[in-house]
Amino acid sequence: MLELRPSCEHCNKALPPASLEARICSYECTFCAECVEHVLDNVCPNCGGGFAPRPIRPKTEHRPGLGLAKQPPSTKRVHLKWDRAELPGFIAQVRGTEPKDR
């Protein structure tokens, strides 16, 4: 089950569970669409992978035990663990390769 992290790891923008702006990599690193498109160039600064829109967990319990009320989002904010000064160099190394080939 996805954690549904509450904010962008780069700019700390709030990304509530129903946000259409949330992007995740395969490790659930979470960033806003603005940072993914204009700062990170679709390169996860943690793993080097690409991003996809984060799925939205249903608010309503359509099946027993499933839904936002039964499986709430994380409240723990995760912050970028890498030095922002070295991000452009890392991104430049990776961005030329399609995410499927990284």
C-alpha positions as CSV (number, residue, x, y, z in Angstrom):
1,M,0.0,0.0,0.0
2,L,1.3,3.4,-0.9
3,E,2.3,5.8,1.9
4,L,0.7,8.8,0.3
5,R,3.3,11.2,1.6
6,P,1.9,14.6,2.5
7,S,4.3,16.9,0.8
8,C,6.9,17.5,-2.0
9,E,10.4,16.4,-0.9
10,H,11.9,19.4,-2.7
11,C,9.7,22.4,-2.1
12,N,7.6,21.1,0.8
13,K,4.3,21.9,-1.1
14,A,1.3,20.2,0.5
15,L,0.2,17.2,-1.5
16,P,-3.1,15.9,0.1
17,P,-4.3,12.4,-0.8
18,A,-6.5,13.6,-3.7
19,S,-3.8,15.9,-5.2
20,L,-3.5,15.6,-9.0
21,E,-0.1,17.4,-8.6
22,A,1.7,14.5,-6.7
23,R,4.3,12.5,-8.6
24,I,6.1,9.4,-7.3
25,C,9.0,7.2,-8.4
26,S,9.1,3.4,-7.9
27,Y,10.4,3.9,-4.4
28,E,7.5,6.3,-3.5
29,C,9.8,9.4,-3.4
30,T,7.2,12.1,-3.7
31,F,7.4,15.4,-5.5
32,C,5.0,18.0,-6.9
33,A,4.5,18.2,-10.7
34,E,6.1,21.7,-10.8
35,C,9.4,20.4,-9.3
36,V,9.4,17.2,-11.4
37,E,8.9,19.2,-14.6
38,H,10.9,22.3,-14.0
39,V,13.6,21.5,-11.5
40,L,14.2,17.7,-11.6
41,D,13.6,17.2,-15.3
42,N,11.8,13.9,-14.6
43,V,14.8,12.5,-12.7
44,C,14.3,11.3,-9.1
45,P,17.2,12.9,-7.2
46,N,17.2,9.9,-4.8
47,C,17.2,6.9,-7.2
48,G,17.6,8.3,-10.7
49,G,14.3,6.8,-11.8
50,G,11.4,8.6,-13.5
51,F,8.1,9.7,-12.1
52,A,4.4,8.9,-12.6
53,P,1.3,10.5,-11.2
54,R,0.5,9.2,-7.8
55,P,-2.8,7.2,-7.7
56,I,-5.6,8.7,-5.6
57,R,-6.9,6.4,-2.9
58,P,-10.7,6.3,-2.8
59,K,-12.4,8.3,0.0
60,T,-15.3,5.9,0.2
61,E,-15.0,2.4,1.5
62,H,-16.3,0.5,-1.6
63,R,-14.9,-2.8,-0.3
64,P,-14.6,-3.7,3.3
65,G,-11.5,-2.3,5.0
66,L,-10.4,-0.4,1.9
67,G,-10.4,3.4,1.5
68,L,-8.9,6.5,2.9
69,A,-10.7,6.3,6.2
70,K,-9.5,2.7,6.8
71,Q,-6.0,3.3,5.4
72,P,-5.1,6.9,6.0
73,P,-2.2,8.7,4.3
74,S,1.1,9.3,6.0
75,T,1.6,12.4,8.1
76,K,5.4,12.2,8.1
77,R,7.0,14.8,5.9
78,V,10.1,13.5,4.0
79,H,12.7,16.0,2.9
80,L,15.3,15.6,0.2
81,K,18.4,14.0,1.6
82,W,20.8,15.2,-1.1
83,D,22.6,18.5,-1.3
84,R,20.6,20.8,-3.7
85,A,23.9,22.1,-5.1
86,E,24.8,18.7,-6.5
87,L,21.3,18.0,-8.0
88,P,22.0,19.7,-11.4
89,G,25.0,17.6,-12.0
90,F,23.2,14.4,-11.1
91,I,20.2,15.2,-13.2
92,A,22.4,16.1,-16.2
93,Q,24.0,12.6,-16.0
94,V,20.7,10.8,-15.9
95,R,18.2,12.8,-17.9
96,G,19.5,11.8,-21.4
97,T,18.4,8.2,-20.8
98,E,14.7,7.3,-20.9
99,P,13.3,6.3,-17.6
100,K,12.6,2.7,-18.9
101,D,16.3,2.4,-19.7
102,R,17.8,3.8,-16.5
